[in-house]
Amino acid sequence: MNDAYLVDFARSAFTRAHPRKPEVDAWSCQRGDVLLGQVIDVLLERNRVEGATIQDLSVGCALPVKEQWSFGGRYPLWLSRLGPGCASRQLDQQCGSGLAALRATAREVQAGAIQAGVAGGFENMSRVPMGPSLFQEGALTVPEALQSTDGLDPTVAMNMGLTAERLAREGGISREAMDAFALRSHQRAARAEREGWFEGERLALPNPAGEVVACDANIRPDTTLERLADLAPAFMEDGRVTAGNSSPLSSGAGAALVMSEAALARHGLSPLARVVEVVDRGVTPERMGAGAAAAIERLLAVSGLGIDDIEAWEINEAFSAVPLYAMEVLGLDPERVNAFGGALALGHPLGATGIRLAGTLARTLQHRQGRYGCAAACIGGGQGIAMLLERC
């Protein structure tokens, strides 16, 4: 099997999505596939790679309905410098869609089918919102047969906030611990912003209104435990999960350049990391958030590595409960987890998140001079995905 290398990655700023107040979202007037095309073009330009060189594009999108349907990934391809000879596909693995897209591209390289590919992801949650409206419109449906399936509670399985409540109770994770973790995420992201960390991955891109969107809109450097404690439970009257310890609705796009060793030599490029392994693992849908920890367990078993071999972790902060559960169950060092903040502060544009997780992880390994890192996410419907990277 050939080696697949993550050469570079870039993303747009992640904005605050709001379907009922589109004026708060700087990307509300921009289709997600158009935004992804912009990111791809900058990624190729800064690596001096011609579009015709890229043989394969995998696109992650958690809600590929309405304008986020991309004709098998062709729309972002046609909206970018990629040539018509490039193959494409669009993948829906919910919050793991970006990592799944990166896996698909890496597998093509590892199999020897291609030499150079791009993995991308996008979501505009102002223009194609999550929630009941899509079910009411018929854009999303649930099979009637599931209503009578033994052991499955669709009312919980389809509501990510209720699955987070279940996970918090199962793991004995308190409201106070979740709020403290959310505060840490904002503080780490705010510090990274001040120190210019995100400038290595985040692009300043124009929107159709002529505004340059350059900063992540969800970081709250002035938040406090007291402010977080004042927030009411979001999903249950006596619940622990609030808007403050949940990731916000977000819009954004990201892309990663993946190459074989031969392609690297041909283009004179130095990669960030080697894609070592990617695994998935299912869990019951009502405890969806446990999927990240379950996937990490399988990844370590497959790779033969131990917890102490992993220098850096990027575990998606869909809810505070998700990384807290993984840290407790697996015994992770908190200082190695989400060193520059996570989705609680940066935002979670579903299809783009996995690209950010892997790209930030590769940059973190370079920064810390660590060897191995793991990016992981829980997945709606009851799954987890985890990717192992090795610093080059």
C-alpha positions in Angstrom: 0.0 0.0 0.0 1.3 3.5 -0.9 1.6 6.3 1.7 -0.9 9.2 1.6 0.3 12.6 2.8 -1.7 15.5 4.1 0.3 18.3 2.3 -1.7 21.4 3.4 -5.1 22.5 4.5 -7.0 25.7 4.5 -10.4 26.9 5.7 -12.7 29.8 5.6 -13.5 31.8 8.7 -16.3 30.0 10.6 -19.3 32.3 11.1 -22.3 32.4 13.4 -25.3 30.9 11.5 -28.8 31.9 12.3 -31.6 30.9 9.9 -34.1 33.5 11.3 -31.5 36.3 11.5 -29.3 35.9 8.4 -27.8 39.3 8.9 -25.7 37.9 11.8 -24.0 35.4 9.4 -21.4 36.9 7.1 -21.8 33.8 4.9 -25.6 33.9 4.7 -25.4 35.3 1.2 -22.9 32.8 0.0 -23.7 29.2 -1.1 -21.6 26.6 0.6 -20.3 25.0 -2.6 -19.2 28.4 -3.9 -17.3 29.0 -0.7 -15.6 25.6 -0.9 -14.6 26.4 -4.5 -12.9 29.6 -3.2 -11.0 27.7 -0.5 -9.8 25.0 -3.0 -8.5 27.7 -5.4 -6.4 29.4 -2.7 -5.1 26.0 -1.4 -3.9 25.1 -4.9 -2.5 28.5 -5.6 -0.4 28.7 -2.5 1.0 25.3 -3.2 1.6 26.1 -6.9 -0.4 23.1 -8.0 -2.3 23.3 -11.3 -6.0 22.3 -11.1 -5.6 19.8 -13.8 -3.1 17.9 -11.6 -5.8 17.0 -9.1 -7.4 13.7 -10.0 -10.0 13.3 -7.3 -12.2 15.4 -5.1 -14.2 14.1 -2.1 -16.7 16.5 -0.5 -18.2 16.1 2.9 -21.6 17.6 3.7 -23.9 16.5 6.5 -27.1 17.9 5.0 -26.8 17.4 1.2 -30.3 18.7 0.5 -31.6 21.8 -1.2 -28.7 23.9 -2.5 -26.2 21.7 -0.6 -26.9 18.9 -3.1 -23.8 19.1 -5.3 -24.4 16.7 -8.2 -21.9 14.2 -6.8 -19.4 16.8 -5.9 -19.4 18.4 -9.3 -20.7 21.8 -8.3 -17.7 22.8 -6.0 -15.4 21.2 -8.7 -16.9 23.4 -11.5 -16.8 26.4 -9.2 -13.0 26.0 -8.6 -9.8 25.6 -10.7 -10.1 21.9 -10.7 -10.3 20.4 -14.2 -13.3 18.5 -15.6 -11.2 15.3 -15.7 -11.1 15.3 -11.9 -13.4 12.6 -10.4 -15.7 13.6 -7.5 -18.1 12.4 -4.9 -20.1 13.9 -2.1 -20.3 12.1 1.3 -22.7 12.3 4.1 -21.5 10.8 7.4 -23.1 13.6 9.4 -20.5 15.3 11.7 -17.8 12.9 10.4 -18.4 13.9 6.8 -15.2 15.9 6.5 -13.0 13.2 8.0 -14.8 10.6 5.8 -14.0 12.8 2.7 -10.4 12.9 3.7 -10.4 9.2 4.3 -11.8 8.6 0.8 -9.1 10.7 -0.9 -6.3 9.1 1.2 -7.6 5.7 0.3 -7.4 6.5 -3.4 -3.8 7.5 -3.0 -3.0 4.5 -0.8 -4.5 2.2 -3.4 -2.4 3.7 -6.1 -5.5 4.8 -8.0 -4.4 8.5 -7.9 -1.4 10.6 -7.1 -3.0 13.9 -6.0 -6.5 14.6 -4.6 -8.4 17.2 -2.6 -10.8 16.5 0.3 -13.2 19.2 1.2 -16.3 19.9 3.3 -18.8 22.7 3.7 -22.0 23.6 5.5 -24.1 26.8 5.5 -26.4 26.4 8.4 -28.1 29.7 7.8 -29.2 28.8 4.3 -29.9 25.1 4.9 -30.8 25.0 8.6 -30.9 21.9 10.8 -34.0 21.0 12.8 -37.7 20.4 12.6 -38.2 22.7 9.6 -36.5 20.3 7.2 -38.8 17.5 8.4 -41.8 19.7 8.1 -40.9 20.5 4.5 -40.3 16.8 3.7 -36.6 17.5 2.9 -35.8 14.9 5.6 -37.9 11.9 6.5 -37.8 9.1 9.0 -39.0 5.6 7.9 -42.3 4.6 9.6 -40.8 1.2 10.3 -38.3 2.7 12.8 -41.1 3.9 15.0 -41.7 0.3 16.2 -38.1 -0.9 16.2 -37.3 -2.5 19.6 -34.6 -0.7 21.6 -34.7 2.5 19.5 -36.1 5.8 20.7 -36.3 8.0 17.6 -37.2 11.1 19.6 -33.9 10.9 21.3 -31.8 9.5 18.4 -32.8 12.3 16.1 -32.2 15.1 18.7 -28.4 15.5 19.2 -29.0 17.6 22.4 -30.9 14.8 24.0 -28.2 12.3 23.1 -25.7 14.7 24.8 -27.9 14.7 27.9 -27.9 10.9 27.9 -24.1 10.8 27.6 -23.6 13.3 30.4 -25.8 11.3 32.7 -24.1 8.0 31.7 -20.6 9.4 32.2 -21.5 11.3 35.4 -20.5 14.6 33.8 -21.9 17.6 35.7 -23.2 20.8 34.3 -20.3 22.6 36.1 -17.7 20.4 34.3 -19.3 21.0 30.9 -19.4 24.8 31.5 -15.8 24.7 32.6 -14.7 22.8 29.5 -16.6 25.3 27.3 -14.8 28.2 29.1 -11.5 26.5 28.5 -12.3 26.2 24.8 -13.1 29.9 24.4 -10.0 30.9 26.4 -7.7 28.6 24.3 -9.2 29.8 21.1 -9.0 33.5 22.1 -5.3 33.0 23.1 -4.6 31.3 19.7 -6.4 34.2 17.9 -4.3 36.8 19.8 -1.1 34.9 18.9 -2.0 34.6 15.3 -2.2 30.8 15.3 -5.3 30.6 13.0 -3.6 32.7 10.3 -1.8 29.5 9.3 -5.0 27.9 8.3 -7.8 30.5 8.0 -8.3 32.4 4.8 -9.6 36.0 4.4 -12.3 35.6 1.7 -14.8 38.0 0.2 -18.6 37.4 0.4 -21.0 38.5 -2.3 -21.7 41.8 -0.4 -18.1 42.7 -1.0 -17.0 42.2 2.7 -13.8 40.3 3.5 -14.6 37.6 6.1 -11.4 37.0 8.0 -12.2 36.1 11.6 -14.1 33.3 13.3 -17.3 34.8 14.7 -18.0 32.4 17.6 -15.1 33.0 19.9 -16.1 34.7 23.1 -13.0 35.9 24.9 -15.0 37.7 27.6 -17.2 34.8 28.6 -17.1 33.6 32.3 -18.3 30.6 34.3 -20.9 32.9 35.8 -22.3 33.8 32.4 -22.3 30.2 31.3 -24.0 29.2 34.5 -26.8 31.7 33.9 -27.9 29.9 30.7 -31.0 27.8 30.8 -31.0 24.1 29.7 -31.6 23.9 26.0 -33.2 20.5 25.6 -34.7 19.4 28.9 -36.2 21.4 31.7 -33.8 19.9 34.3 -31.0 19.3 31.8 -27.3 19.9 31.8 -26.8 20.8 28.2 -27.1 24.5 27.3 -26.3 26.8 24.4 -23.0 27.6 26.2 -21.7 24.0 26.4 -22.9 23.1 22.9 -21.3 24.0 19.6 -23.1 26.9 17.8 -24.8 26.7 14.4 -22.1 27.7 12.0 -21.2 28.2 8.3 -17.9 27.6 6.7 -15.8 25.4 4.4 -12.4 23.7 4.4 -10.1 21.7 2.1 -7.0 19.5 2.3 -4.5 18.6 -0.3 -3.4 14.9 -0.3 -0.6 13.5 -2.3 1.5 10.4 -2.9 5.3 10.4 -2.3 5.9 10.6 -6.0 3.6 13.6 -6.4 5.3 15.4 -3.5 8.7 14.9 -5.3 7.3 16.1 -8.6 5.9 19.3 -7.1 8.7 19.9 -4.6 6.3 20.0 -1.6 6.9 19.0 2.0 3.8 17.5 3.7 2.5 18.1 7.2 1.6 14.6 8.1 1.1 11.0 6.8 -2.3 9.5 7.1 -1.7 6.3 9.0 -5.1 4.9 9.6 -8.8 5.8 9.8 -11.5 3.7 11.5 -15.3 4.0 12.2 -17.3 2.4 15.0 -21.0 2.3 15.7 -22.7 2.9 19.0 -26.4 3.0 19.9 -28.0 6.1 18.4 -29.2 7.5 21.8 -25.6 7.7 23.0 -24.2 9.1 19.8 -21.6 11.2 21.7 -19.8 8.1 22.9 -18.9 7.3 19.3 -15.7 9.4 19.4 -14.3 7.4 22.3 -15.4 4.1 20.8 -13.7 4.9 17.4 -10.5 6.0 19.2 -10.4 2.6 21.1 -10.7 0.8 17.8 -8.0 3.0 16.1 -5.5 2.3 18.9 -6.2 -1.4 18.7 -5.7 -1.5 14.9 -2.6 0.6 15.0 -1.0 -1.1 18.0 -0.4 2.2 19.7 -1.2 3.2 23.3 -2.7 6.4 24.7 0.8 7.7 25.7 2.0 7.4 22.1 -0.4 10.1 21.0 1.0 13.6 21.4 -2.1 15.6 20.4 -5.8 15.0 20.2 -8.4 16.9 18.3 -11.8 15.6 19.5 -14.8 17.4 18.1 -16.6 19.6 20.6 -20.1 19.0 19.3 -21.0 19.2 23.0 -18.7 19.5 26.0 -19.9 16.1 27.1 -18.2 14.4 24.0 -14.5 15.2 24.7 -15.1 15.0 28.5 -16.5 11.5 28.1 -13.6 10.4 25.9 -11.0 12.0 28.3 -12.6 10.1 31.3 -13.1 6.8 29.6 -9.7 6.7 27.9 -7.7 8.5 30.5 -6.4 11.3 28.2 -4.2 14.1 29.3 -6.4 17.2 29.1 -3.3 19.3 28.1 -3.0 17.2 24.9 -6.7 17.7 23.9 -7.8 20.5 21.7 -4.8 22.7 22.5 -6.2 25.7 20.5 -9.8 25.4 21.4 -12.5 23.5 19.5 -16.0 23.7 18.0 -17.5 25.2 21.2 -15.6 28.3 20.5 -14.7 28.1 16.8 -18.0 26.7 15.5 -19.1 23.5 13.9 -20.1 23.8 10.2 -20.8 20.1 10.1 -19.3 19.0 6.7 -16.2 21.2 7.2 -15.4 20.2 10.8 -13.5 17.0 10.0 -11.2 18.8 7.6 -10.5 21.4 10.3 -9.9 18.7 12.9 -7.3 16.8 10.8 -5.7 20.0 9.4 -5.3 21.6 12.9 -4.0 18.3 14.2 -1.3 18.2 11.6 -0.3 21.7 12.3 -0.3 21.0 16.1 2.0 18.1 15.6 4.4 20.3 13.7 4.2 23.0 16.4 4.8 20.5 19.2 7.2 18.3 17.3 5.2 15.3 18.3 5.0 12.1 16.3 1.4 10.8 16.4 -1.9 12.6 16.7 -5.5 11.6 16.6 -8.6 13.4 15.2 -12.0 12.1 16.2 -15.6 13.0 16.0 -18.9 11.5 17.1 -21.6 11.1 14.4 -25.3 11.6 14.5 -27.2 8.3 14.2 -24.7 6.5 16.5 -21.2 6.3 15.1 -17.7 7.6 15.6 -14.7 8.2 13.3 -11.1 8.5 14.2 -8.0 9.3 12.1 -4.3 8.7 13.0 -1.7 11.1 11.6 2.1 10.9 11.8 4.1 14.1 11.6 6.5 14.3 8.6 
